[in-house]
Amino acid sequence: MAVLVIADHDGQSVRDTTAKTVTAAQKLGGDIDILVVGQGAQAAADSAAKISGVRKVLLAESAELGKTLAEAVEATVLPLADGYDAILTPANMDGKNFAPRIAAKLDVSPISDIVEVISADTFVRPIYAGNALETIKSSDAKKVITVRPTAFDAAADGGSASVENVSGGEAPKTDFVSEEMVKSDRPELGAAKIIVSGGRALGSAEEFHAVMDPLADRLGAAVGASRAAVDAGYAPNDYQVGQTGKVVAPELYIAIGISGAIQHLAGMKDSKVIVAINKDADAPIFQVADYGIVGDYKTVVPELMTALG
Amino acid sequence: MKVLVPVKRVIDSNVKARVKADQSGVDLANVKMSMNPFCEIAVEEAVRMKEGKGHAAETASEIVVVSIGPAQAQETIRTALAMGADRGILIQSDTDLEPLAVAKLLKAVVEEEKPELVLMGKQSIDGDNNAVGQMLAALLDWPQATFAAKIEIGDGKATVTREVDGGVQTVAVQLPAVVTTDLRLNTPRYASLPNIMKAKKKEIATKAVADYGVDVTPRLTVQKVTEPPKRQAGEKVADAAELVAKLKSKGVL
């Protein structure tokens, strides 16, 4: 048995979502190789080689892989697929984009967003916005799986796998045009230990940033938002926590002016400690919060800043 | 340009799904069903392409809606027709098919209908797989642009701004292509009464899965469906100072 993990990385190093996916791969059993796709991603491949329990790292590079175009990832993975019984990747936006494409080419049913490995062919995954968990058994000889990183611990460092180059695929019918990335010195939502998240109650983009940014900076936290706040333009799409946005599970999640729609709860209810600040005492968010303050964020957040010192 | 829009009938997004006591699945008896919200966004965008609203005039010439599901999925198709789609195809299936089977059926529909664009929701809110669009593109060897927040059609290409981790990415895919819709693409309209009446006269062809000669044998067996562990509501604290003290004692600050 051999498993291929397609890494999530920033060009310099693999993100901890990769180490968490390696943990899921270990539960399937067998040898684990990591594939790093990108351009100028040698450093990321070297960091992948340090994850403990990894047999080898494959590095594939091309301009299209530098933009993680799904067609290019598919073209890179297909020639390698014969050597593996399972292909795993984190269920982030990139993984969700290319994994089903690879599965279709291999004529297998993809297994999306697993939160538990029962055995090499049986997995648990959330459905209906996390309101139900299904246990499914796959009869496909080869499995293509996306892994919800927050459900697994990161595999430790301490490995010294070799790095081999493999051929990088192209995307002949897709051209990269541009990208606009949100620049921030704060931690990424997926990796942050503390997240402060704002909702529609904040009322405007200016207010959102005026309230959330200083609090996030004080706590060393990432900033999230509810779908309502993103739809209203108060926060960029990348901030959205929820069923179709980011699924997070930090040590501490502070929800400010978020009522707690089921789609939002689906994205954060696995956080270790949840704090809700909302002026509506009946808001559903209080039903999942460990600590709640009923009050207007306009008074509570400044008090919180003072209390934090 | 002919546009094919696959749509799915699912539990209404405002209804909380409840797991059946025998763990065989989610209870859908007497539950309000609606068009999957992401599919609605896809229908709306196709209609705007036809109207020239936010798109070059008449970018879309014909909009064909296809649904795979039970007989009642006809209502979902009618909703799309009332929004402005031209005609519908219902592929009747009483079992919920896996994304791979759905993608194979849609491939067969594409080969028959020959659209230049397949516009569809990025995921259905029941299975939450987020897979069919990508799989259809792969089976057709077409390019894909998933999680679209903006679409422009021109010069035989779809230029699509996609929601990705860290921000947005814009790609240009050669048509024919598959584009899947994200939340910020548009706000779907409510169909007007005259349009609902008009939709009743629009054609819906009913087909069977077997008509397409596609292997839809399941590859996955659902062993059980359970409720996730429930979180208990905690305590209300009086003020920020008490909150900070509690968080410090929990070791999270």
Interface residues (C-beta under 8 A of the other chain):
Chain A: K67 L69 A70 E71 E74 N92 M93 D94 K96 N97 F98 A99 P100 R101 I102 A103 A104 K105 D107 V108 S109 P110 I111 S112 D113 T122 P126 I127 Y128 A129 G130 N131 A132 L133 E134 T135 I136 K137 S138 S139 D140 A171 K173 T174 D175 F176 V177 S178 E179 E180 M181 V182 E188 G190 I194 L219 R227 V230 D231 P236 N237 D238 Q243 T244 K246 E251 L252 I262 Q263 K269 K272 V273 I274 V275 F286 Q287 V288 A289 D290 Y291 G292 I293 V294 V300 E303 L304 T306 A307 L308
Chain B: I11 S13 K16 A17 R18 V19 V26 E98 P99 L100 A103 K122 Q123 I125 D126 G127 D128 N129 N130 A131 V132 G133 Q134 M135 L136 A137 A138 L139 W142 P143 Q144 A145 T146 F147 A149 T159 E163 V164 D165 G166 G167 V168 Q169 T170 V171 A172 V173 Q174 A177 D182 L183 R184 P218 R219 L220 T221 V222 Q223 K224 V225 T226 E227 P228 R231 A233 G234 E235 K236 V237 A238 D239 A240 A241 L243 V244 K246 L247 K250 V252 L253
